[in-house]
């Protein structure tokens, strides 16, 4: 069963907020640290077209760049 994937980097407040939101809503997710792993960073860049985090990929494959809360 596919889960939401959140590409993050250490110290990113928007990444932390996105993960907190997922936890509060009970949405299972996998975090991938794009800041510490070149292969993951490249994977994220191919999905989103850039290096902005967070990048959130839904189980259906929808890619969302950034997190605005709410």
VOPAGU-2260 file (C-alpha; in pm, 1 decimal, decimal comma):
REM VOPAGU-2260
SITE   aa  ch    i         X         Y         Z
SITE  UNK   A    0       0,0       0,0       0,0
SITE  UNK   A    1     143,8     333,5    -107,3
SITE  UNK   A    2     199,7     608,7     146,0
SITE  UNK   A    3     247,0     980,2     118,7
SITE  UNK   A    4     613,8    1073,7      79,9
SITE  UNK   A    5     753,0    1400,8     215,6
SITE  UNK   A    6    1093,3    1515,4      91,8
SITE  UNK   A    7    1254,5    1732,6     358,5
SITE  UNK   A    8    1580,7    1890,9     468,2
SITE  UNK   A    9    1704,6    1944,8     823,5
SITE  UNK   A   10    1592,7    2267,8     988,4
SITE  UNK   A   11    1312,2    2339,4     740,3
SITE  UNK   A   12    1015,3    2480,3     937,6
SITE  UNK   A   13     773,5    2414,2     649,8
SITE  UNK   A   14     883,9    2050,4     637,8
SITE  UNK   A   15     825,3    2016,5    1012,3
SITE  UNK   A   16     482,6    2180,7     979,7
SITE  UNK   A   17     385,4    1949,0     693,0
SITE  UNK   A   18     483,9    1640,7     892,9
SITE  UNK   A   19     302,4    1770,1    1204,0
SITE  UNK   A   20      -9,0    1826,4     992,6
SITE  UNK   A   21       7,7    1471,6     855,2
SITE  UNK   A   22      48,8    1328,1    1206,6
SITE  UNK   A   23    -243,8    1532,7    1341,9
SITE  UNK   A   24    -467,1    1412,3    1056,8
SITE  UNK   A   25    -351,7    1052,1    1096,2
SITE  UNK   A   26    -204,0    1035,6     745,8
SITE  UNK   A   27      76,2     779,1     724,9
SITE  UNK   A   28     386,2     910,9     549,6
SITE  UNK   A   29     748,0     836,8     477,5
SITE  UNK   A   30    1006,1    1112,6     522,3
SITE  UNK   A   31    1295,9    1128,6     278,1
SITE  UNK   A   32    1586,3    1357,8     372,7
SITE  UNK   A   33    1685,0    1538,3      53,7
SITE  UNK   A   34    1934,2    1750,9     244,6
SITE  UNK   A   35    2159,4    1463,3     338,6
SITE  UNK   A   36    2138,8    1230,6      40,4
SITE  UNK   A   37    2227,0    1325,7    -318,7
SITE  UNK   A   38    2025,6    1039,4    -470,4
SITE  UNK   A   39    1712,4    1142,1    -278,9
SITE  UNK   A   40    1769,8    1507,5    -371,8
SITE  UNK   A   41    1790,3    1411,2    -740,6
SITE  UNK   A   42    1476,8    1195,3    -708,7
SITE  UNK   A   43    1294,6    1495,1    -555,8
SITE  UNK   A   44    1423,1    1732,3    -825,5
SITE  UNK   A   45    1292,9    1503,0   -1099,0
SITE  UNK   A   46     948,8    1494,8    -935,9
SITE  UNK   A   47     918,8    1865,1    -856,9
SITE  UNK   A   48    1141,5    2036,0   -1109,8
SITE  UNK   A   49    1341,7    2213,3    -839,6
SITE  UNK   A   50    1505,8    2195,2    -500,7
SITE  UNK   A   51    1240,1    2366,0    -286,8
SITE  UNK   A   52    1121,9    2163,2      14,1
SITE  UNK   A   53     898,7    2019,0     129,9
SITE  UNK   A   54     785,1    1817,8    -168,4
SITE  UNK   A   55     480,1    1608,6     -84,3
SITE  UNK   A   56     385,1    1316,4    -306,8
SITE  UNK   A   57      41,7    1164,7    -248,4
SITE  UNK   A   58     -18,0     789,2    -280,9
SITE  UNK   A   59    -188,6     869,4    -613,7
SITE  UNK   A   60     127,1    1045,8    -738,2
SITE  UNK   A   61      13,7    1408,8    -702,9
SITE  UNK   A   62     318,5    1629,6    -635,5
SITE  UNK   A   63     284,3    1938,7    -414,9
SITE  UNK   A   64     577,1    2175,5    -362,4
SITE  UNK   A   65     581,1    2369,7     -36,4
SITE  UNK   A   66     342,6    2372,7     256,7
SITE  UNK   A   67     113,3    2655,2     355,4
SITE  UNK   A   68     -67,2    2485,2     642,9
SITE  UNK   A   69    -438,2    2482,7     703,3
